[in-house]
């Protein structure tokens, strides 16, 4: 599942960065979401796989704090990027004629940067206190199941839900890997055929 998540999200980033037709706000946000999903799953899964392989659950205090920092940072960035993407779609649907004026490259950069800055601020003010509290009151089995669903399944499904179903992404990936076929237009005797 980890490899599927990393590979799927890397495909999205490659497709968006290699195809100039995908240099739009929506795909800019999707590629940022893919990057954050890779970071999100990479903060926990390699250590978890190592622990399973070695049958050890030991982590240093510094390692725990570092892992927690990047985990919360990535999780909150995911949430903020999804909110930014929702705003982008809202403007595209409700104000289609003003979309290019409202959602310009400068605003896209500011929204992504704002997401990063807000998440870092929220982490320091709330996340650390919540996650350093005693875990004695939580059920370990239900917490483990919820953790796996949140940390592994969601980032794995995001590329399929948001991007890989898109015709534009499929076309860009085919072009990137050199598998694009050229479709010929049907011949119309009354019309001038263009190549």
C-alpha positions in Angstrom: 0.0 0.0 0.0 2.9 2.3 0.7 4.5 1.8 -2.7 1.1 2.2 -4.4 0.6 5.5 -2.6 4.0 6.9 -3.4 3.9 5.7 -7.0 0.4 7.0 -7.6 1.2 10.4 -6.1 4.5 10.7 -8.0 2.6 10.0 -11.3 0.3 12.9 -10.6 3.3 15.2 -9.9 5.1 14.0 -13.0 2.0 14.4 -15.2 1.2 17.9 -14.0 4.8 19.2 -14.2 5.5 17.7 -17.6 2.3 18.8 -19.4 1.9 22.6 -19.9 -1.9 22.1 -20.5 -2.1 21.0 -16.8 -0.6 24.2 -15.5 -3.9 25.4 -14.1 -4.9 26.2 -10.5 -6.8 22.9 -10.1 -3.8 20.7 -11.1 -1.4 23.0 -9.2 -3.4 22.2 -6.0 -3.6 18.5 -6.9 0.1 18.2 -7.4 0.7 19.9 -4.0 -1.8 17.5 -2.4 0.1 14.6 -4.0 3.4 15.9 -2.6 1.8 16.3 0.9 0.3 12.8 0.7 3.8 11.3 0.0 5.2 13.2 3.0 2.2 12.2 5.1 2.6 8.5 4.6 6.4 8.6 4.6 6.5 10.0 8.1 5.0 6.8 9.7 5.0 3.8 7.4 8.7 3.2 6.9 9.2 3.2 10.7 6.1 1.0 11.1 7.5 -1.5 8.5 10.8 -1.5 10.3 9.2 -2.2 13.6 7.2 -5.1 12.1 10.3 -6.5 10.5 12.4 -6.3 13.7 9.5 -7.1 16.0 10.3 -4.1 18.0 8.3 -1.0 19.0 11.1 1.1 20.3 11.5 4.7 19.2 13.6 7.4 20.8 11.9 10.5 22.3 13.5 12.7 19.7 12.4 10.4 16.9 8.9 10.3 18.3 8.7 14.1 18.5 10.1 14.5 15.0 7.8 11.9 13.6 4.8 13.5 15.3 5.8 17.0 14.1 5.9 15.9 10.4 2.9 13.7 10.7 0.7 16.6 12.1 2.2 19.0 9.7 1.3 16.8 6.7 -2.1 15.9 8.0 -3.1 19.5 8.6 -1.6 20.5 5.2 -3.8 17.9 3.6 -6.9 19.4 5.2 -6.0 23.0 4.2 -5.2 22.0 0.7 -8.5 20.2 0.4 -10.2 23.4 1.6 -8.3 25.5 -0.9 -9.3 23.0 -3.6 -12.9 23.4 -2.5 -12.6 27.2 -2.8 -11.1 26.8 -6.3 -14.0 24.6 -7.4 -16.6 26.9 -5.8 -15.2 29.9 -7.8 -15.1 27.8 -11.0 -18.7 26.7 -10.6 -20.3 29.8 -9.1 -18.3 32.5 -10.9 -17.1 30.8 -14.2 -16.7 34.1 -16.1 -14.5 35.6 -13.4 -12.5 32.5 -12.6 -9.3 33.5 -14.3 -9.4 36.9 -12.7 -10.1 35.6 -9.2 -8.0 32.4 -9.2 -4.8 33.7 -10.7 -1.2 32.3 -10.3 -0.4 34.8 -7.5 -3.5 33.8 -5.5 -2.7 30.1 -6.0 0.8 30.6 -4.6 -0.5 32.7 -1.7 -3.1 30.0 -0.9 -0.6 27.2 -0.8 1.9 29.3 1.1 -0.9 30.4 3.5 -1.8 26.7 4.0 1.8 25.9 5.0 2.2 28.9 7.3 -1.2 28.3 9.0 -0.5 24.6 9.5 2.9 25.3 11.1 1.2 27.9 13.4 -1.6 25.6 14.4 0.8 22.8 15.1 2.7 24.8 17.6 -0.4 26.1 19.3 -2.7 23.1 19.4 -1.2 19.9 18.0 1.7 19.4 20.3 -0.5 19.7 23.4 -3.2 17.3 22.1 -0.8 14.6 21.0 1.4 14.7 24.0 -1.5 14.1 26.4 -1.9 10.7 28.0 -3.1 7.9 25.7 -4.3 5.7 28.6 -7.9 6.6 27.9 -7.9 5.3 24.3 -8.6 1.8 23.2 -5.4 0.5 21.5 -7.2 -1.7 19.0 -9.7 0.9 17.7 -6.9 3.5 17.7 -4.7 1.2 15.6 -7.5 0.5 13.1 -8.3 4.2 12.8 -4.7 5.1 12.5 -4.1 2.7 9.6 -7.2 3.9 7.8 -6.2 7.5 8.2 -2.5 7.2 7.5 -2.4 4.5 4.8 -5.7 4.2 3.0 -6.7 7.8 2.6 -3.3 8.9 1.0 -3.4 5.8 -1.2 -6.9 6.6 -2.5 -6.4 10.3 -3.1 -4.6 10.0 -6.5 -7.4 7.7 -7.7 -10.2 9.9 -6.4 -8.9 13.3 -7.4 -6.6 12.8 -10.4 -6.1 9.4 -12.1 -9.8 9.3 -13.2 -9.2 12.7 -15.0 -8.9 12.4 -18.8 -6.4 15.3 -18.7 -4.1 13.4 -16.3 -4.5 10.1 -18.3 -3.6 12.0 -21.5 -0.6 13.7 -19.9 0.7 10.4 -18.5 0.3 8.7 -21.9 2.2 11.6 -23.5 4.9 11.4 -20.7 5.5 7.7 -21.2 5.2 8.0 -25.0 2.1 5.9 -25.3 -0.3 8.5 -26.8 -2.0 7.4 -30.0 -3.1 9.9 -32.6 -6.8 9.7 -33.5 -7.6 10.6 -37.0 -10.7 12.6 -37.8 -13.3 10.9 -40.0 -13.5 12.0 -43.6 -16.3 14.4 -44.5 -16.8 14.9 -48.2 -18.6 18.3 -47.9 -16.1 19.8 -45.5 -12.5 20.7 -45.9 -10.4 18.2 -43.9 -7.6 19.6 -41.8 -4.6 17.5 -40.8 
